[in-house]
Amino acid sequence: MRFETLSKSLIVPVLEKLLADGSIIEYEIDTEAIHTEAPGTFWVDVISPNADGLDKLNAALRDAAKRIP
């Protein structure tokens, strides 16, 4: 439940904005079906056309995280 809330309210909107402006060309949010890591662990996989896209991604996620109470 926390993962869904976090991804829908924070991560996905940021990634969709970056996808729309071409900073990234694909993303995927993964969780484990069989938990070999701590429960609640998830990964965000991103493909960017260049290093600038990754810099924009990192900056956008930092800014979004600052807005969370």
C-alpha positions in Angstrom: 0.0 0.0 0.0 2.7 2.5 0.9 4.5 1.7 -2.4 1.4 2.4 -4.4 0.8 5.7 -2.6 4.4 6.8 -3.0 4.6 5.8 -6.7 1.3 7.3 -7.7 1.7 10.6 -5.8 5.4 11.2 -6.2 7.4 9.1 -8.6 5.1 8.5 -11.6 4.1 12.2 -12.0 7.8 13.1 -12.1 8.7 10.4 -14.5 5.7 11.1 -16.8 6.8 14.8 -17.0 10.3 13.8 -17.9 9.0 11.3 -20.5 6.9 14.0 -22.1 9.7 16.5 -22.4 12.1 13.8 -23.8 14.5 13.8 -20.8 13.9 10.0 -20.5 12.6 7.6 -23.1 11.3 4.8 -20.9 10.8 3.9 -17.2 9.6 1.0 -15.2 8.9 0.5 -11.5 9.5 -3.0 -10.3 8.8 -5.0 -7.1 9.7 -8.5 -6.3 7.1 -11.3 -6.8 9.2 -13.5 -4.5 10.8 -11.5 -1.8 14.6 -12.1 -1.5 15.1 -8.5 -0.4 13.4 -6.6 2.4 9.6 -6.4 1.9 8.6 -3.0 0.5 11.8 -2.8 -1.7 11.2 -1.4 -5.2 13.4 -0.3 -8.1 12.9 2.4 -10.6 14.5 1.6 -14.0 15.0 4.5 -16.4 16.4 4.8 -19.9 17.7 8.2 -20.8 19.0 9.4 -24.2 22.0 11.1 -22.5 23.6 12.1 -19.2 21.6 15.3 -19.1 18.4 13.4 -18.8 19.7 11.5 -15.8 20.8 14.8 -14.2 17.2 16.2 -14.8 15.8 13.0 -13.3 17.9 13.3 -10.2 17.1 17.0 -9.7 13.3 16.4 -10.3 13.2 13.6 -7.7 15.1 15.7 -5.2 12.8 18.6 -5.7 9.7 16.4 -5.4 11.0 14.8 -2.2 11.5 18.2 -0.6 7.8 18.9 -1.1 6.7 15.9 1.0 5.9 16.7 4.6 
